[in-house]
């Protein structure tokens, strides 16, 4: 089974969660976006799908 990956990243001047090209959980605060990613990951995990939450720019580096 493939792992569902949620990536917290900058999007349109805010922090957001990206998953397979879909952006959600937009916030000016990175911690709010991380919380949105973790909620979504928990829901997927509870449904039996393995997940991973990644944060891009966590240490000031952006791709």
C-alpha positions as MATLAB code, in Angstrom:
seq = 'XXXXXXXXXXXXXXXXXXXXXXXXXXXXXXXXXXXXXXXXXXXXXXXXXXXXXXXXXXXXXXX';
ca = [
       0.000    0.000    0.000;
       1.330    3.430   -0.907;
       1.866    6.042    1.751;
      -0.205    9.255    1.634;
       2.166   12.228    1.893;
       1.036   15.607    3.196;
       3.532   18.410    2.616;
       3.405   21.706    4.512;
       4.851   24.347    2.207;
       4.543   27.971    1.125;
       1.743   28.552   -1.403;
       0.528   31.908   -2.686;
       2.219   33.811    0.134;
       0.860   31.611    2.931;
       1.576   28.245    4.483;
      -0.578   25.405    3.156;
      -0.810   21.634    3.011;
      -0.267   19.963   -0.366;
      -1.386   16.449   -1.165;
      -1.232   15.175   -4.747;
      -1.514   18.703   -6.175;
      -4.406   19.750   -3.918;
      -3.744   22.625   -1.502;
      -5.731   23.150    1.687;
      -5.322   24.437    5.236;
      -3.968   27.837    4.130;
      -2.713   29.987    7.000;
      -0.250   32.767    7.678;
       1.041   30.679   10.572;
       3.093   27.586    9.753;
       1.943   25.879   12.970;
      -1.709   26.131   11.873;
      -0.869   24.514    8.532;
       1.084   21.775   10.321;
      -1.925   21.134   12.558;
      -4.177   20.841    9.475;
      -1.750   18.333    7.930;
      -1.629   16.288   11.125;
      -5.446   16.222   11.415;
      -5.742   14.984    7.830;
      -2.982   12.418    8.367;
      -4.688   11.155   11.525;
      -8.001   10.736    9.659;
      -6.239    8.779    6.903;
      -4.340    6.681    9.416;
      -7.558    5.860   11.263;
      -8.977    4.701    7.914;
      -6.037    2.300    7.521;
      -3.877    4.284    5.083;
      -0.222    4.874    6.049;
       0.744    8.562    6.060;
       3.666   10.921    6.267;
       3.713   14.648    7.056;
       6.640   16.613    5.617;
       7.485   20.268    6.182;
       9.341   22.156    3.454;
      11.175   25.240    4.693;
      11.227   24.036    8.303;
      14.795   25.301    8.707;
      14.611   28.205    6.299;
      15.355   26.167    3.153;
      12.890   26.173    0.271;
      12.943   24.159   -2.941;
];
